[in-house]
């Protein structure tokens, strides 16, 4: 039989009230790229780094879309006529 470990409190895990689930900051950063918004997080925090990671991920995905569309337009010009 498998023993379940007791759930530890935030304090027991060494977390403070500012250590929110980081996927929230990631999503805020991802959405901020498309809304052209700035961050409200202090630059020396993990929350800011997660926000920035989301922003950079959105930038890279958008860049790939643009590059794919440009390559497609160039190939249509060459092969269409």
Wavefront OBJ file of the C-alpha trace (Angstrom):
o trace
v 0.000 0.000 0.000
v 1.283 3.451 -0.913
v 1.529 6.001 1.870
v 0.351 9.497 1.022
v 2.620 12.318 2.092
v 0.931 15.007 4.157
v 0.351 18.297 2.358
v 2.800 20.911 3.542
v 1.786 24.496 4.148
v 3.325 27.348 2.177
v 5.418 28.238 5.212
v 6.681 24.644 5.558
v 7.680 24.639 1.895
v 9.607 27.923 2.310
v 7.233 30.005 0.207
v 6.136 33.540 0.923
v 2.888 35.279 0.047
v 4.564 36.620 -3.108
v 5.332 33.172 -4.512
v 2.211 32.707 -6.587
v 1.865 29.841 -9.049
v 4.230 30.903 -11.802
v 1.973 29.873 -14.671
v -0.157 32.917 -13.804
v 2.731 35.297 -14.442
v 3.653 33.377 -17.595
v 0.119 33.810 -18.966
v 0.119 37.501 -18.046
v 3.386 37.974 -19.946
v 2.118 36.014 -22.933
v -1.057 38.099 -23.124
v 0.829 41.343 -22.461
v 2.783 40.892 -25.682
v -0.374 41.002 -27.775
v -1.877 43.850 -25.738
v 1.396 45.828 -25.773
v 1.386 46.167 -21.975
v 4.252 46.568 -19.520
v 4.792 44.542 -16.385
v 4.028 45.657 -12.857
v 6.454 43.177 -11.263
v 9.750 44.218 -9.718
v 12.636 43.242 -12.011
v 14.471 41.346 -9.267
v 11.750 38.757 -8.693
v 10.903 35.338 -10.018
v 7.481 36.669 -10.975
v 9.089 39.158 -13.375
v 11.281 36.463 -14.906
v 8.240 34.253 -15.510
v 6.334 37.207 -16.984
v 9.286 37.899 -19.272
v 9.478 34.225 -20.297
v 5.818 34.359 -21.336
v 6.367 37.612 -23.237
v 9.377 36.160 -25.075
v 7.482 32.982 -25.912
v 4.658 35.018 -27.458
v 7.228 37.062 -29.418
v 8.892 33.951 -30.830
v 5.573 32.374 -31.818
v 4.461 35.554 -33.575
v 7.834 35.836 -35.337
v 7.512 32.271 -36.621
v 4.041 33.045 -37.992
v 5.310 36.137 -39.787
v 8.340 34.343 -41.230
v 6.152 31.480 -42.441
v 3.741 33.908 -44.130
v 6.606 35.784 -45.805
v 8.161 32.572 -47.096
v 4.796 31.503 -48.454
v 4.313 34.812 -50.281
v 7.769 34.542 -51.855
v 7.137 30.996 -53.027
v 3.772 31.984 -54.556
v 5.469 34.715 -56.594
v 8.094 32.331 -57.880
v 5.884 29.354 -58.665
v 2.676 31.115 -59.711
v 3.830 32.909 -62.728
l 1 2 3 4 5 6 7 8 9 10 11 12 13 14 15 16 17 18 19 20 21 22 23 24 25 26 27 28 29 30 31 32 33 34 35 36 37 38 39 40 41 42 43 44 45 46 47 48 49 50 51 52 53 54 55 56 57 58 59 60 61 62 63 64 65 66 67 68 69 70 71 72 73 74 75 76 77 78 79 80 81
